[in-house]
Amino acid sequence: MIRIACSDSEASCLIASLITEIAMPCPCEGGPLRICGTGPDGAPAEVRILGGGVYEIISTHAPLAGHD
């Protein structure tokens, strides 16, 4: 898991780069807003939007620049 803080415009670019195919949403489970799907390498990817410009990137094999 990687936790980052960024602006909304940076997050839009980041999420579009990490999730190339969005999965159908799960039934309501509570917790933070999540976007799940498949990354560019075919691996599962999930982004949790925690609020206040904080995001968690989970379950992706695609490395982020500067976050290896």
C-alpha positions as CSV (number, residue, x, y, z in Angstrom):
1,M,0.0,0.0,0.0
2,I,1.1,3.5,-0.8
3,R,-0.5,6.5,0.8
4,I,-0.1,9.9,-0.9
5,A,-1.5,13.4,-0.6
6,C,-2.2,15.3,-3.8
7,S,-4.5,17.9,-5.4
8,D,-7.7,16.8,-7.2
9,S,-6.2,17.4,-10.6
10,E,-3.1,15.3,-9.7
11,A,-5.4,12.5,-8.4
12,S,-7.4,12.5,-11.7
13,C,-4.2,11.8,-13.6
14,L,-3.0,9.3,-11.1
15,I,-6.2,7.3,-10.9
16,A,-6.5,7.2,-14.7
17,S,-3.0,5.9,-15.0
18,L,-3.4,3.2,-12.3
19,I,-6.8,1.8,-13.3
20,T,-7.4,1.2,-16.9
21,E,-10.6,-0.9,-16.6
22,I,-13.0,-0.1,-13.7
23,A,-14.8,-3.0,-12.0
24,M,-18.5,-3.0,-11.1
25,P,-18.9,-1.5,-7.6
26,C,-19.3,-3.8,-4.7
27,P,-22.4,-3.7,-2.5
28,C,-22.2,-1.1,0.2
29,E,-19.6,-2.2,2.6
30,G,-19.0,1.1,4.4
31,G,-15.6,2.6,4.7
32,P,-13.8,5.0,2.4
33,L,-14.8,5.6,-1.3
34,R,-13.0,3.0,-3.4
35,I,-12.3,2.7,-7.1
36,C,-11.4,-0.9,-8.1
37,G,-10.4,-2.4,-11.3
38,T,-7.5,-3.6,-13.4
39,G,-4.2,-1.9,-13.8
40,P,-2.3,-1.4,-17.1
41,D,-0.3,-4.6,-16.4
42,G,-3.5,-6.7,-15.8
43,A,-3.1,-6.9,-12.1
44,P,-5.9,-5.9,-9.7
45,A,-5.8,-2.2,-8.6
46,E,-7.6,-0.3,-6.0
47,V,-7.6,3.4,-5.0
48,R,-9.2,4.5,-1.7
49,I,-10.2,8.1,-1.4
50,L,-9.7,9.0,2.3
51,G,-10.6,12.7,2.0
52,G,-8.5,15.8,2.5
53,G,-6.5,15.1,-0.6
54,V,-5.2,11.7,0.8
55,Y,-5.3,8.6,-1.3
56,E,-4.2,5.0,-0.8
57,I,-3.1,2.9,-3.7
58,I,-3.5,-0.8,-3.0
59,S,-3.0,-4.1,-4.9
60,T,-1.3,-2.8,-8.0
61,H,2.0,-4.1,-9.6
62,A,2.5,-0.8,-11.4
63,P,5.2,1.2,-9.5
64,L,4.8,4.9,-8.9
65,A,7.7,7.1,-9.8
66,G,9.6,7.8,-6.6
67,H,7.6,5.2,-4.6
68,D,9.4,1.9,-5.4
